[in-house]
Amino acid sequence: MKQHARSIAARSKWPFLVMFAIAACALVFAACGGSSSSSSSSSEATTEEGGEETVKGEPIVTWTYTDVNTEGPQYKNIEETERVYQEWINTHGGIAGRPLEAHFCDAHGTPTGISACGREAVAGGAVAVVGNFTFTGDAIIPILEKGKTAQWGNCCAIAPTELTSKISFPMGNQPLYSVALVHKAVEDGCKNINGVIIEGAEAFEPLMENAAKAEGTKIGKFVTLPATAQDYSPQVAEATSGGADCLVMVVSETPYIAWMPPFAQSGSKAKMYGPQGNFNENAVKGFAEVVEGDVDAGMYPDISTEAWTEYREALKKYEADPAQDYNSLGGMGTWAAYEGFKQVVESMSGKVDNETFLKAAETAKINLPGMVPPLNMAENWGKTGGPKGFERLVNRCAVYSEFKEGKLVPLSKEFEDVSEIGGGTKPMDCGPPFG
């Protein structure tokens, strides 16, 4: 599909990148201390430099979890966004006039780790767990169910129980962005499409097959990538074989970094379609020519748009780790989740705890123009014609960007509904344009 030649100049960089990735993982893993950290809000009002007053009173407690110190995919941007949101909201009126006490728990990429996070949140009196992601969600949902605690606002529900449990309230559209990737690939004229799926994300495959069938085509094959980044040359060879002109990919950022050198070396001209915040500028650094015109699909408009002004300001003011990608599912998804959490709490009257929040979440209406479409949690996909196994999805709208000279440039000016090509029977109102 691509008219430019694929660069193989990175051939000599591959051994160095492998050693660097191994060393980096080792350093990150060694830096792991306890499983969680937290920031508590004082019951006394304080004034920051610049005259901003921190709210006082009984705090509203949340937990956020993801995988950070792990050899697999890492989501430090979620941890950083939780931190800066707490700092920001506590100097901007709080939530219902009360301070937010947001705790973070590192799940370490294991079922044991995520189970520990769930027990910690329930025992710690979390009103909800907010803006989370892990590949091992099935290990925490039973704990949250028993504790009557909502999993709120996730960008990226991926485990079967996250997509079906009544305590799960995702605000993102995962795994439907993969449907959008298939749709865009067909729209762009792709004829021979293969799928590349990171281990643990197999739930995407049936929706992608639904989308291909609805578009009058099919996915030639699915190639699975091991979740731990390594030399992916064999998987590159398999994915690009048979004259594939396009690859529709559900791959995390860390494995993408390892994917790029062998893909460039392969000489393939296949156009890649990948997920927002994973197929990103960090992942393709040094391969601008290779990815020119490639596309990502996601659920949140670009961070440069007006809706994210406060997020950008908070990242700057509270010195978020500059090595992380915040124009991403994890970053923007966590900020949107907390903004949605705030709307639910502020719609409640009386006591705010895990049980009352869980009840309020069941019928919550979220209005965050330019961040997410209008969301009515009472109208999830299980009640509006969605396929079995994806009942808890509410958001079924997607956006697109493309690579130009190594930078992502927004393609979308409004959310695009993918309900029906994903296997649903009814469309969704995706709201007004945002661009």
Phi, psi and omega in degrees: 000326184280144180269340179270158179282143176284128180286139174241021182294340183279003184308315184287345182277344191299310180300321178298316182295322178298311181297321179296316181297318179297315180296318181297316178299318181297318180294317180297315182296320181293334182283355184292126175255245176285175183279344185213163172220159180209159174234124183258144179269135178288149176280352177259143177289136176232160181241125178279166172300131183101359172088008179278127182264131178279134182294158181235171178118188179291122185287155170263122189260132174228165170232144172230135180230151170194183181260121180238297180272087184205156177277348177269199179303139185238145186227058177300334180296331176290314178300314181295321180293319175302317181296311184289331176296316178301313179300316183294308187293329181284349172249011179226045172095350179069197178247116186054035178077006182245151179289150173267129173248096187259123179256148176243141176230127178274118181277350175061014177074020182230152174301323179296317180296316182289327176298319178298321178298318179297315179296322179296316181295315181295313180294331182276002176078032179297131172294323176197161166264131196233130169067047188257166167202139170200157175280352186246039184299333180299338182278342182256332185302314179300326179292316179292323177299313180297325180274003180052049183237130183283139164268107193248133162081005185310139171294324205221065174298128185227327179286148180308319181288331176294333182269356183228339185289143181285354174262003182261125182229072180291142174259341177274177185253003180304135010264021185286345177297335178292329174297318178297323178297316178297315180302315182293321179298316179293318179300326180279357175097013179296137182246330184234091190255129170245153178255145175233119188237131176289142179305129183105349182247028183296341180298343179288332192301313181297325178291322177295322177293321175302315182295316180299316180297317179296332181268004177080026179218195177208159174277123184298313179201159172247130177249129181263130175263132170303141185293329178278123184302136183202189175287108183267019181306317179297321180289324175300313181299318180292316183294326184266001182287162176071020177076030178302129178260345180213143176240122176261117195237134171243090190221141179279166186300312184300313175296328177300320180301320179285334180289323191298315181299310179293331177294315178298319180294332184293337183077005181297142175258012180299137177276135182257140177236117186223177187275142176309137175079356178238308170276080192231183183295325176298317186291331186251013181304128182091358183232037184302317181292326182295323186257007181306124179084355177291160192236142165240153178236147180201203186235350182238133175301158184306145183298342180284348184282165190300324185300336185259016182304311182294324177298313179299318180295320181293319178301320180288311185297320184258019167053056176298147180308114185290349180281350184267156177264114180261348175274066198208165176300315181293313182291297182294328179296321180289318177299313179297321179299317179290324176295321175293318176303315179301316180297320179295311181300318183285350174271350185272154172237147180086206186294138175247107174216187185299321183286318180290325177294317180303318179294316180294325182296332184299330181237017184295144173242125185251128180235096179230074185305132179086347173262306179220161174295167174300127185241129174243107186295341177283349182244058177285173187295336177293338181254355184233034170089022179275163179288155181299140179100354181230032189299328188274355177293136175243313180280121181229037184236146187230161174226163183229151169221166176221159179275129173228114180053041176083357180247146176276130181240129181299136172259332188264145172241359176205160177288143181244124181289132177236021184303307190285321178287345175274358178111003177275171181250350182228143176284168177242145172282111183269004175084183185283166174302153180241351184240000000 
